[in-house]
Amino acid sequence: MQRSKQLFALAAAGALVLAACGSDDDASTDTDAPAGTEAAPADTEAPAGTEAPVETEAPEGTEAPEGTEAPEGTEAPDDAEAFAVDVEACEDPEATTAVIEGPIKIGTSIPLSGGPAVLFAPFGAGAQAYIDYYNTENGGVNGQPLELTIKDDQYTADLTKANVEELIFDDQVALLGGIIGSANNLAIQADTTAQCIPQLYAATGAPNWGDVENNPWTSGLLVPYEIEAEVFAQYVAETYGEGASIAMFTVNNEFGQANVDAMTAAAEKNGLEIVAQETIEASDSGAPSGQMTNIVAAAPDAIYATPLGAQCIAFMTELGNAKAANADFAPDTYITATCANPIFFGAVANGGSTGVYTSNNLKDVNNPDVAASDEEVAAYIEAFTAAAPDADPGGIGAAGWIAMEMTVRAIQDAADAGNLSREGIINAVRNVDYKASLLRDGLNFSMGADDGYIAEGTQLTQWDGTGFVDVGEVVDLEGSLGLYGD
């Protein structure tokens, strides 16, 4: 198999503009991660002596829960048109359709050292746990063992790009899965598209991953920002009625603009009036006092906030100050799922996080009642603990497990269909209809020829001062986004 390594040194003329979570060089303030998780505050450092290795290989002899069988092959719905990738557009069509033999090598690039690793490293632990689990339970995919190589990019897109070049050309991975960050995934997308390398389950909610026409080889994993905005807009309309007012507080970068666009559309659809729009620069983690003063003056029924990193804490702290100073100021406030982590909510000392809404589409695996009653959660906890006994299985760890579960699901489906190739894998991804083990009940992962988004439903949750509690029912908007640009 021959590929042009020079392709990775060239920027594609039609490369997409970043549509979520801006600068790739500012890991502390410009982050994007699975729902319920996000990068550490700007001044957070990785614990001393805990740097992860640059490359992590699957530990041998890892035991997994007994009695679990591989899910049956996934089929596209009978009444849906199946997606089929055009391999003639690839740099090397023969390599794209060649059967993958021997160990099936998967590569990923995530933050394993530096400040962001405090929260992101468990994603790698969850991913590795699933690979160990599947190999132990099923002997790999039809007898071919799975191998996962994890490289450290410190949440810097340039390092992601270098890592992916090494993974493809040196490590000879067949596909990529679970790379964290919008800027990081966009930095490699033009190259992986040209070379037809499956770039699966990007751990971001940017809308770009639904651009199937131009980038069929990239798929997303997280709930898109449009779905977050729509779910909260529906809640506000149901609570306050048509004509309810909403204020927006957003970071001034592509991520923030994507959320402004999403909420503007959702507000119009649900009959809401936007009465204030305040922003904060991506590099600013100070108290947004002036912005909050303007929001208080607008007296909105609700606030839709999309800060990043340490800004999550600063915003909720300032919200608490505003409520203490203004007895009549009590808007229902939603903060992006990018901030939905107890590290952020629990760090707000003045009560400003209490009652704030966010969302999550995964089960609460750290809830003892859930672990006791849900066999899939119990199996995950056992496998995760075996692979990473000192890591937190909640939030980001669960997202890593899901990323690899869906990646392996595609590989298994391609093999079962008799086409274990890069072509077969991406076709399996884009025709998936599958209930992942840690996905909340009432939701499903589904894509098709006319649907480029896998996760179009979520659950509103609310911080009660010590943890997140569910609000209302799961909202399933499956199929509502269609394809990017439609």
Secondary structure, DSSP 8 states (H G I E B T S, - for coil): ----GGGGGS--TT-----SS--SS-TTTS---STT-----TT----TT----SEE---TT----TT----------TTS------GGGSS-HHHHHS---SSEEEEEEE--SSTTHHHHHHHHHHHHHHHHHHHHHHSSBTTB-EEEEEEE-TT-HHHHHHHHHHHHHTS--SEEE--B-HHHHHHHHHHHHHHT--EEEEBS--GGGG-TTT-TTEEE-S--HHHHHHHHHHHHHHHH-TT-EEEEEEESSHHHHHHHHHHHHHHHHHT-EEEEEEEE-TT--S--HHHHHHHHHH--SEEEEE--TTHHHHHHHHHHHHHHH-TT---EEEE-GGG-SHHHHTT-TTSTTTT-EEEESB--TT-HHHHHH-HHHHHHHHHHHHH-TTS--STHHHHHHHHHHHHHHHHHHHHHTT--SHHHHHHHHHT-EE--TTB-TT--EE-BTTB--S--EEEEEEE-SSSEEE-S--EE-TTSS-STT-
